[in-house]
Every structure is written in C-alpha cells, then in structure tokens.
C-alpha cells in the first residue's frame, strides 16, 4: 500500500492540516497535525510509521510550492507512546521532551507502550504484515525539549508546556497568539489514561490544574488533541476539572493502581526484550 492510500488529510485553514491513518481503526489512532510557518514547518505526532509520512506530505503538496526555502521539516512527539512516535524515524529533525529521549533513542517498547493487534489494522500496509512484528524504531532526537522552549516557525511560535501525568515527558504546544493548544494525550475528549508505565496521578492533577488556569486566563480558544475531535475552551475546562475531582477519590485511586499493575504485566509480556 502506498503512503497516499494509507493517510488522509483535511485542511483546517491558516496552514494547519489534520492527518490520519485511514486503515488504523482503533481508539488508539492518534491525530497527526501539520502546521506550516514562514521559516519552519512542524509535524506534531507521527502515528505508527507503517508508511512514509514525509512521502505523503510531499506527494500532496502540503508544504507549499517552495518548501526548500525553509528549514527541514521538524517532527515533534507530544510524548513517546507508540501511536504518536512510531513515525519519528522517518524525519531528519525530531523533537521530544528530555524525560523521554532515552526511551526513543533505545527503542524501549515498554516505555512506548507498544500494543498493536491485527484486528486494529483494517488493511495490511504490505503483504504478510503482522502486528506482532511491529515495534517503534529507535531514533535519536535532534531537539531535546524543555518547559518554556519556543519553537519559532517564523510567523508563529509554539511554546513547550511540560504536562506530565499521562507519561513523564508529555507536553502541550501552545500557540499563544492564536490561542491554540496542541495537547497530545494530556487532554482529549475521552477517558484520560493515568495507569500506564510512567503515568503519575499527582502529576496529572497538577497538569490539569494548569489547563484550567490557561482557560481562566483566556489563553486557549481551541484544543487540537492527540485523539478524537477538536474542542473549545469551555470543554477543556470541564474535562480538566472533572479529572481533578475524580482522581482524588479512593475508588479512582484503587482503579488506577489495578489497571497500572495489569498494564505493566501485559506490556512486559508483549515486549519481552525491552530494557526495563
């Protein structure tokens, strides 16, 4: 299957594109965002990497008529999990938070929580492909990101917000001028996951309190999340506030502990050769 068949995209205007993997039909299918700037273009999250994302972007002309005048396309992972980082190895420039550099550089498929089944792939990307052979390929990040770093695209800037909880290196990218928040899996309009390896509920609560603060200070109008559809500031406030209230209860704490234990056992079995 060609890259042109594997992916599909939608233009949201103002140099922003929403890309998805058509044949990865799962709740885990991540959104891929392409944002163009006058000097730098950036891809935010890269999907599974089963087909060439750079090839698709080039074939569809998503970088415009003269992409050579800019810096090489920068791919940023909002965190290291497989559904977001699987395609990073296809790019010359790769950015990730410092807390998850080693996981990507070592190809640690325990920390990337690699968990893929044949039933999630509606059409195999190539003859004989099987999910059990899938692994996130090791990649050495060229951009090691920290809280407060600014990614200058020329006509717009993205500020790195370290928001741990879902994973230890989870980030949001905030376009302050346009009040856009690329949130990865820090927040999306669905059940928020805090029971994976390197998840931490106390960190997640702090991150959600920070999200509430962004809304209260009118710094966010639209959220472009790691999964599902985009949503606005009021919905962001409600999702984050609900998590804060729920996470502090005893039943929630017990459920998180139980799921975390099961997830750890399952992932170690599924990725037996990981360094963990």
N, C-alpha and C positions, 0 to 999 in steps of 0.2 A: 504494500500500500504506500502511496506517495504521501509526502507531507501535506500536499494540497488537499488530499482526501481526509487525512487524519484530523486536521484542525478546521475550525471555522471561526469567523470573527464578526464583530459588529462595531461600527464606528459610533462613539458617543459624542463626537464633535470636539473641537478645540485640541486636536492632536492626540486624543485618547481613544484607544481601541481595547475592546473586551474580547479575548481569545479563549476558546475552549477546545478540549479534546473530544471530538464527536463520539468516538467509539469507546470511551471510558465512561461507562454508565454506572455510576456509583455515587453514594453520598460523599465519598472522599474526593470526588473530582474537584480539583482546585480551579479557581479563576486565574487567568493569566492576563495581566494588564500591560499594555504597551503605551508609553507616554512619550511623545515627541517634544523636543526642545530645539532652540535655535542653534545650540552648540553641542548638545548631548541628548541622545535618546536612551531611554531606560525601559527594560522589561522587568516587571515586578512579579516574581514567581514564574516557574518554567514548566510545571506539570511533570509528567512521568519521564519524559525524554525518550519515548519509544520511536518517535520520528523527529526529524530535524526542525526545530522551531525557527532557527535563523533562516533556513531554506524557505520555510513558509512565509515568513515576514518579507523576505526579499522577493519571492515569486509574486506576492500580492501587492508589492509596491507600497508597503505600509510606512516606509521611512522617507517617502517623497522622491522627488526627481533627482536629487543630488546628495545622497547620503554620505558620499566620500568626503564632503567638506567638513564633516563632523568627526568627533572622537568615535572610536569603535563602540558599538552598542554595549551598554552595561546591563548585565543581568544581576538583579538583587533578589535574594531569597528572604522573605519575611521571617522564615525560620527553616530549620534543616529537615523537616519531615519530608518523606519521600514524594508525596503528592505535590509538593512545592519545589523541591530541589532536584528532582530526577533529571532535568534537562540542563542543569548548570554547566556540565562538562562540555556542552556544545558551544560555549561562548569564550571569547578571549578575555573579557573583563567580567569578574564575578565578585559580588559583594555579599557579605553576611556579617552578623554581629560576632564580636570577638569570642563570645561564650560558646559558639558552635563551629568555629573554624576547624578545630581538631576533628570533629565528627565528620565533616565533609572531606578534609584532607586525608583522613584514614579510611574513608569508605565504611564508616561504622553503621551498619544497617540495623543495629539495635537502637541507637540514638535517633536514626532517621525513621524509626518505627515502620520499617518496610513490611507491608502486609497487603498482598495483592492476590486475587483469585481469578481463575479463568472465567468465571461467570460474570465478572465485572467488565470484561473486555468483550464487547458485542461482536467485534470482527477483529481477528488477529492482525497485527501490523505486518507480519510476514509469515510465510508458510512454516509450520512446525513450531511456532512460538508458543511457549507455555509460561504461565505466571510464576511457577515455582523456580524458574531460572532468573527471574527479574531481581536485580539489585541496583541500588543507587551507586553510580560510578564515582570513584574518588575524584576530587577536584581541589586544586589549591586556590583559595580565594586571593584575588589581587587587591581587593578593597576590604579592609578589616574595619567594620563599623562600630561606632560607639555612640552613646547617648549624646545628642546635640550636634552630631555631624551634619553638615549641609551638603547636599548633592546639587551642584549647580548645573542646570540644564540650559542656562542662557537666559531665556525669557521667563523661567520659573525655577523655584528652588524647592527641594524636598528636605525636610528636617527629620533626622532619625530620632524616634522616640523608643527607648528600650522599655518594653512592656512584658516582662516575664510572667510566667504563670502557666500558660499552655505548654510552653517549653522555656528553657532557661535563656535562650537567645532570641526570643520572639521580639519583633519590632513592628511599629507602625511607621509609615512615611507620611508626613504632614505637609501638604501644600497650603501654607498659611494664607497666602494672598488670595487663593481661590477657594479656601475653606473646604478642601478635600482631604479625606483621611483614607489612605490605603492601609487597611487594618490587618491583613493576613488572617491568622486564626486567633488573634487576640479577641476579636469580637466579630460575630456574624449573626444573621437572623436564624438561629437554630440552637440546639443544645450545646453549650460550651463545655469543652472537654478539659478536665483538670486531673485526670487519673493515668496519664501516660508516663513512661520513664522521663524523669527530669521535669515533670509538672510539679507545681507547688501552689497550694491553695492560698497561702498567706500572700505570696507574690501576686497571684491573680486578683485577689481582693484589692491590693494596692493599685494595680494597673486599672481595674475598673473604677476605682475612686478617681484616678487621674482622667479617665474618659469622661466621667461625669463633670469634672472640672472644665474640660475642653468645651463641653456643651454649655455649661453655665456661663462661661466667659465668651460665648458666641464665636468660637474659633473653628467650628465644624458645621457645615451645611449638609454635606453628603459623605456617606461612607461607601467605599469600594472594597468589599470584604474578600476574604480568601475563599469563601464558598457562598453559593446561593446568590440572591439578588442584592442590588444596591438598596440603601435606605437612608433616611434623613436623620436629623439631629434629635428629634423627639423620640424616635425609635431607639437610637443609640443610648439615650439617657435611660429609657425604660429597661433595655436589655442589661446594661451595666448595673443599674440599681437593683434589679431583680437578682442578679448573681450575688451581689454583696449581701443582700438579705438572706438568700438561701444558703450560701456557703458557710455561714456561721452556725447553722443549726446542727444538732447532734446527728440526726438521721443522714444529713448530707455528708457529714464527715465520715460516718461509717461506710456509706455507699462508695465514697471516693476511695477509701482505703481498700475496700474489697475489689473494686474494679482495677485499682492500681496493681494489686497483687496478681490478679488474673492476667492483666495485660503484660506484666513483666515476665511471667512464666511462659505465656504464649509466644511473645516476641523472642525470647531466648531460644525456644524450641525451633521457631521459624528461621532464625538467623544464628545457627549454632557456631559459626566461625567468627562471629564478631568479637572485637576486643572489648570486653566489658566485665 
